[in-house]
């Protein structure tokens, strides 16, 4: 295998964000994250304290979402939510930009919004991933501008999507791509080396995870964690040296 188990497991932020998840399901998700030795769990703010308790004794980090999933909270609300999450034990913060302000070209607002969260998180020793929600942004120039703003505002990662950005179509249907190869490559190219790239949405198997890494991504939000890493162990045990079939990511959702 081209990459070690640790290389790939260390990319995964195990997603525990579905709105209907019970406390028992959140706890089970944290136990799974410990079992597979992933990078982190990404969990709802109210559950941060519990996640810290459930993950005690492991190297799995606790991450919290802020202004999630639509980014519509005020900047001060996002800052305060970040403060509370960090005080509860979160060491990574996944915030959503104000998408409407970005599409309006109100770059000062977007910068101040991101910077407020970054400053608050960094004050507590936490790192920040800034979510663009690219399914709502058709213009690559906007994505490039967001990369520049995030770098200047102190972001540690730029992130493609929430995993929940379903867009209503003219016929009333909903569709969603999530992370795409195009966007990952674009965001990596237009971010400095000190700003990492995270994929989220549409990466559901081991080959997709490997593809994210090859495109320069260092983290990937996933709920199919067990399937991905069980497949790694299967290939490892069978002596398969390749990385599996060629795939395209961007199937939508987690």
C-alpha positions in Angstrom: 0.0 0.0 0.0 1.3 3.4 -0.9 0.1 4.9 2.4 0.1 3.4 5.9 -3.0 2.8 8.0 -1.9 5.7 10.3 -1.5 8.0 7.3 -5.1 7.5 6.2 -6.8 7.1 9.6 -5.0 10.3 10.6 -6.9 12.1 7.9 -10.4 11.3 9.1 -12.6 13.6 11.2 -15.3 11.2 12.1 -18.6 13.0 11.6 -21.2 12.9 14.4 -23.4 15.8 13.1 -26.8 14.3 12.0 -29.5 16.3 13.9 -31.3 13.2 15.0 -28.4 11.4 16.7 -29.1 10.4 20.2 -26.6 10.6 23.1 -26.1 6.8 22.8 -25.3 7.2 19.1 -22.9 10.0 19.8 -21.1 7.9 22.4 -21.0 4.9 20.1 -19.5 7.2 17.4 -16.8 8.3 19.8 -16.0 4.7 20.7 -15.7 3.9 17.0 -13.3 6.8 16.5 -11.2 5.5 19.4 -11.2 1.9 17.9 -10.0 3.1 14.5 -7.6 5.7 15.9 -8.8 8.5 13.6 -7.7 12.2 13.9 -10.8 13.6 15.5 -14.6 13.5 16.0 -16.5 16.4 14.6 -19.5 16.9 16.9 -22.3 19.3 17.8 -21.4 22.0 20.4 -23.7 20.7 23.2 -21.9 17.3 23.1 -18.3 18.5 23.4 -18.1 17.9 27.1 -19.4 14.4 26.7 -17.1 13.7 23.8 -14.1 14.8 25.8 -15.1 12.3 28.5 -15.8 9.5 26.1 -12.5 10.0 24.3 -10.3 10.3 27.4 -7.2 8.2 27.2 -7.1 8.3 23.4 -5.3 10.5 20.9 -8.6 11.3 19.1 -9.2 15.1 19.2 -12.6 16.7 19.8 -13.8 19.2 17.1 -16.9 21.3 17.3 -19.0 23.0 14.5 -19.7 26.7 14.7 -22.5 28.6 12.9 -23.4 25.2 11.4 -24.6 24.3 8.8 -25.6 27.6 7.1 -23.2 30.2 8.6 -26.1 32.6 9.3 -25.2 33.4 12.9 -23.9 36.8 13.7 -20.1 37.2 14.1 -20.4 37.7 17.8 -22.6 34.6 18.2 -19.9 32.6 16.3 -17.2 34.0 18.5 -19.1 33.2 21.7 -20.0 29.7 20.5 -16.3 29.2 19.8 -15.4 30.4 23.3 -17.8 28.0 24.9 -16.8 25.0 22.8 -13.1 25.6 23.6 -13.8 25.9 27.3 -15.7 22.6 27.1 -12.6 21.0 25.6 -12.8 21.3 21.8 -9.4 21.7 20.2 -10.6 22.0 16.7 -13.3 24.3 15.3 -15.1 23.9 12.0 -16.9 27.2 11.3 -19.1 28.1 8.4 -18.6 31.4 6.6 -21.5 33.8 5.9 -22.2 32.5 2.4 -24.6 35.3 1.4 -22.0 37.9 2.4 -19.4 36.2 0.3 -21.7 36.0 -2.7 -22.5 39.7 -2.2 -18.8 40.5 -2.3 -18.8 41.9 1.2 -15.3 40.8 1.8 -14.7 42.9 4.9 -17.6 41.3 6.7 -16.4 37.8 5.7 -12.8 38.6 6.8 -14.0 39.9 10.2 -16.3 36.9 10.7 -13.5 34.4 10.1 -10.9 36.4 12.0 -13.1 36.6 15.1 -13.5 32.9 15.3 -9.8 32.3 14.6 -8.6 34.7 17.2 -11.0 33.2 19.8 -10.0 29.7 19.0 -6.3 30.4 18.9 -6.5 32.1 22.3 -7.6 28.7 23.7 -5.0 26.8 21.7 -7.6 25.4 19.2 -7.3 25.3 15.4 -9.8 26.4 12.9 -11.2 24.9 9.7 -13.2 27.4 7.6 -16.1 25.9 5.6 -17.0 27.6 2.2 -20.0 25.4 1.2 -18.9 25.2 -2.4 -22.2 23.8 -3.7 -23.6 27.3 -3.2 -20.6 29.0 -4.9 -20.4 28.6 -8.7 -17.7 31.2 -9.3 -14.2 29.9 -8.8 -13.0 33.5 -8.3 -15.1 33.6 -5.1 -13.5 30.4 -3.8 -10.0 31.8 -4.6 -10.9 35.1 -2.8 -12.1 33.1 0.2 -8.8 31.2 0.3 -6.9 34.5 0.4 -9.1 35.9 3.1 -8.9 32.8 5.3 -5.1 32.8 5.0 -5.0 36.4 6.1 -7.5 35.9 8.9 -5.5 33.1 10.5 -7.3 29.9 9.4 -5.6 26.6 9.8 -7.6 24.8 7.2 -10.0 25.7 4.4 -12.8 23.2 4.0 -15.0 22.5 1.0 -18.4 21.8 2.5 -20.6 21.0 5.5 -22.0 17.8 4.2 -25.5 19.3 4.5 -25.6 22.0 1.8 -28.4 20.7 -0.3 -29.5 23.2 -2.9 -33.2 23.3 -4.1 -33.4 23.0 -7.9 -36.1 24.7 -10.2 -38.0 21.4 -10.4 -38.2 21.2 -6.6 -35.6 18.5 -6.2 -32.4 18.8 -4.1 -28.9 17.9 -5.1 -25.5 18.1 -3.5 -22.0 17.3 -4.5 -19.8 18.1 -1.5 -16.1 17.9 -2.0 -15.0 17.7 -5.7 -11.6 17.1 -7.2 -11.8 20.5 -8.9 -12.4 22.3 -5.7 -9.8 20.5 -3.7 -7.2 21.2 -6.3 -8.3 24.8 -6.6 -8.2 25.4 -2.8 -4.8 23.7 -2.4 -3.3 25.8 -5.3 -4.6 29.1 -3.9 -3.8 28.6 -0.2 -0.3 29.0 1.3 1.6 26.0 2.6 0.6 26.8 6.2 -3.1 26.5 5.4 -4.3 22.9 5.0 -7.3 21.7 3.0 -10.1 19.5 4.3 -12.7 17.6 2.2 -16.2 17.0 3.4 -19.2 15.4 1.7 -19.1 12.8 -1.0 -16.1 10.8 0.2 -17.5 7.5 1.2 -14.8 4.8 0.5 -11.1 4.1 0.8 -10.3 5.1 -2.7 -12.0 8.4 -2.3 -10.0 9.1 0.9 -6.8 8.2 -1.0 -7.8 10.5 -3.8 -8.3 13.4 -1.3 -4.8 12.9 0.0 -3.4 12.8 -3.5 -5.1 16.1 -4.3 -3.4 17.7 -1.2 -6.1 17.3 1.4 -4.9 16.5 4.9 -8.3 15.9 6.6 -11.5 14.4 5.4 -14.9 14.5 7.1 -16.5 11.1 7.0 -19.2 8.9 8.5 -18.2 5.8 6.6 -15.0 5.5 8.7 -15.4 1.9 9.6 -16.0 0.8 6.0 -13.0 2.8 4.7 -10.5 1.5 7.3 -11.8 -2.1 7.3 -11.2 -2.0 3.5 -7.6 -0.8 4.2 -7.0 -3.8 6.5 -8.5 -6.2 4.0 -6.2 -5.0 1.2 -3.3 -5.0 3.6 -4.0 -8.6 4.6 -4.5 -9.8 1.0 -1.2 -8.3 -0.1 -2.8 -5.8 -2.5 -0.2 -3.2 -3.4 -2.3 -0.9 -5.4 -4.7 1.7 -4.1 -7.8 0.3 -5.7 -9.8 1.5 -8.6 -9.7 5.1 -9.9 -12.6 7.1 -8.4 -14.1 10.5 -8.6 -15.3 12.1 -5.4 -18.2 14.4 -5.0 -21.2 12.1 -4.6 -22.8 14.4 -2.0 -23.5 14.2 1.7 -21.7 12.1 4.3 
